[in-house]
Amino acid sequence: MLSHTLEHGVLVITLDQDPGIDGRAALTTHITNLVDAHKPTPVVIVLTDRAGSHATVSAVLRAHQWCGRLGVLMSVVTHSAPVRRLLETNADTSGPRLVVHARADTAIATAFTAAA
């Protein structure tokens, strides 16, 4: 369901399947634990086509709130325009803005540059 790597000083978390409503809380916890373990490293979450569900979006938005409280830069990658719009529309605006990209390489390069 989830894998992670460090690329150019950026924590890249890849979600490759829908956790379902029952798995949403566990996914949020897994993501926030990775963020805690690697902070202040910027985070890029990559959503594959199979992971672009409402449950995944909810978990990612909760992780964004967590990152905002920690002052950790977070962005998301998805090829799906409807999922990008859903993320942008529902993102927490009280902290750092959630940046949503269509390409992983762009997101990683942007996060690396912003953190430097």
N, C-alpha and C positions, 0 to 999 in steps of 0.2 A: 504494500500500500504506500509506503514512504521510503525514500532513500535520501541520503545527503552526502555532499562533498564540499570541500573547500576549493574554490577556484579564484585565483588572483586575490586572495584575502577576503573573499565573499563566501558566506555560507549559502550554498545552493541546496534547497530542499525540493525534491521532486515528488509530487503526488500523482500516482498512476492509476488510482481507482477510486470510485465513489465509496466513502465510508458508510453511507446510509445514515439515517437519522440516529440510529442506536450507536453508531461509531463516531459521531461528531465530537462528543466531549473527549473521547480518548484521543482523537486526532489532534484536537486543540492542545491537549496536555502534552502530547508527544512533540508538537511543534514548539510550544513554549519552553519545554525542557531543553530542546536543542538550542533555542535562542539564549537561554540562561547559561548554558555550558559554553557558548562561543561569544557572549557579549564582550565587547562592544562591536563585534564584527557585523557589518551590514548583511541583511538577509534578502535572498531572492527565492520566492516560492514559484515553482514551475508546475502548472496544472496541465496534465496531458488531456487529450480529448475525452478519455474515459473518466476523468476525475472532475469534469465540469458540472457538478450537481449543486443544488441548493445547500445540501449538507456540507459539502466541501467549501463553498463560498462562505457559509456561516462560520466554519472553523477558521478559515483564513482571516475573516474580518475580526474575529476574537483575538487571533494572534497579532493582528495589526494593532489592536488596542493595547495589548501587552507590550509590544515593541515600542509604542508611543510612550508608555509609562517609563520604560527603561531608557528612552532616548536612542533607540536602535533604529537605524534606517531600514525600511522594509519595502520591497516592491514585489509585484506578481507578474508572471508571464502566462498568457493563455492565447491560443490561436482563435478562440471563439469570441467574436464581437459581442454577442449577447452576454456572455459571462463577464467580459471586460466592462460593459455598461453596468451590469448588476453590481460588480465590485466598486466601481467608481461612484455609483449612486448611493450605495449604502455604507461607504467607508466613514469611519470616525473622523470628524473634521476638527476636533479639539486639540489634536497633536500633529505630529508630522504627517504631511499629505501622503496618501497611498498612491504610488505611481504604478500604473498597469501598462505592461508592454506586450507586444505581439511576438517579440523574438527574445530568446534567452541571452544570446550574445550581447545584444544591446543593453539588456537589463543588468547583466553582470558588469559590463564596462562602465555603465552609468553609476552603479553602486560603488564600484572601485574608485572612480574619479571623485565622487561626492565624499567618500570617506577619507581620501588623501589630504 
